C-alpha cells in the first residue's frame, strides 16, 4: 500500500476515469522507455530507476509495442506511433534471428541469450503485429500470416486442436502442454482477425476457446487447469511444489478463469453464441467466489481442486483481468452483480495496487497487501500491459455515455 494519502475513488465505471488512468500509467513509462541503442528498457524500480538495463525478454518487448499501438488510438496520441516503430524495429531486427527464422526469448546487451522457442512468446509476436496493423501504424498483414504459419509448423497439434508449448534451442519439442500459451494465442487470433478480417483467425480463436474452456475444462470440474501431459490429459502434479512459478504455477488460477471469461465475451461480440456467455459467467463466478479475500481484499493467486488457497499473494494482473471480465459481463448481461464486482476490484486496486506517488501499478503484494520488493516492472513479468489493456478492453465495449 502506498505511504502517501490516496484520493478516494469516486467512480470507476466511467470513460473519463479510465482514459485518465491509462494516461497516468503511460506517464510512468514514456519518459524512460526508449533505449537509444535499440528497443525498450524493461526493468524499473518503483521510482522509475532502471536496473539490469541490458536485459530484454520477448514478451515484454512485444507487449510494450501493443501498449503503445493501442494507446495511440484509444488516447488519440499519434506521437506514440514513433515509439511503436522503434519497438517494432527491435523485434524484427534483434529478437528475430533471420538465419533460423526464430525469435530470441531473452537478450543481453542486444545479443541472444536464450533461444528457446515458446508458443507463449509467439502469441505476443502475433498480438504485436496485429495491434500495429489495426492501429494503422505500419502494414504488417504479411507478418501476421508469417507468424501464424510458423506457429502451425512448430507448435500446432492438429490431433488435439491446441498448441504445444516449447522447443529447445536444439530443436526438441517439450512434452509439456499447457493452457496459458493457448489462452494468449486465442487472444492473439482475435486480434489478428480484427486487424485483417481473415476468417481463419476467428475460426482458430473459436477452436482454442472451445477446446480449453469446454473440452479440457470438462476433465477438471468445469474450470481451466493449467498443466497437461503430452496427450492433453490433466497433469495434477506439475509444479505442485512451485505454486509461485511465474509462467507455470500449480493450482487453479482465478486470474486465468476470469481472463478466459473476458476472451469468451470478446469472441461473443464478434460471433454471437449464448454458450460463450454462459461459460464466461460460470468461470468468473467460481473464481470470484473462491478467490476473493474478504479480510484483506483482492483476489488471491491460486487455489487447489477443493478450493483451498495454495498461494494467497495478490498479483496486479489478476485484479486487472478480473475487472475487465466483470465489466464485459455487466455490459453483456446487465446483471448488477458484475458491476458490483467491477467496483469492488477497482476499489481494492486503487487502494493497494496503484502507485499514487510514482505511477503505474505495483506488481506483487502479499496477502496483507505489503510489497515484497521495490521492483515496479521487470522483463517478462510486468510492463503494465494487463492494466492498460484491461482498461482499453472495458472502454472498447463500454456503451456511449458511460460517464
PEKAWO-V388405 format. One line per field, one symbol per residue. ss: DSSP state (@ for helix, = for strand, . for the rest). Layout:
# PEKAWO-V388405
ss = ???
This chain:
# PEKAWO-V388405
ss = ..............@@@@@@@@@@@@@@@@@@.=.....=...==....=....===@@@@@@@@@@@@@@@@@.....@@@@@@@@@@@@@@@@==....==..===..====..==@@@@@@@@@@@@@@@@......@@@@@@@@@@@@@@.==....==..==.....=...==.@@@@@@@@@@@@@@@@@..@@@@@@@@@@@@@@@@@@@@@@......==.....=.................=.@@@@@@@@@@@@@@@@@...@@@@@@@@@@@@@@@@@@=......=..==.....===..==@@@@@@@@@@@@@@@@@@..@@@@@@@@@@@@@@@@@@=......=..==.....=...====...=..@@@@@@@@@@@@@......
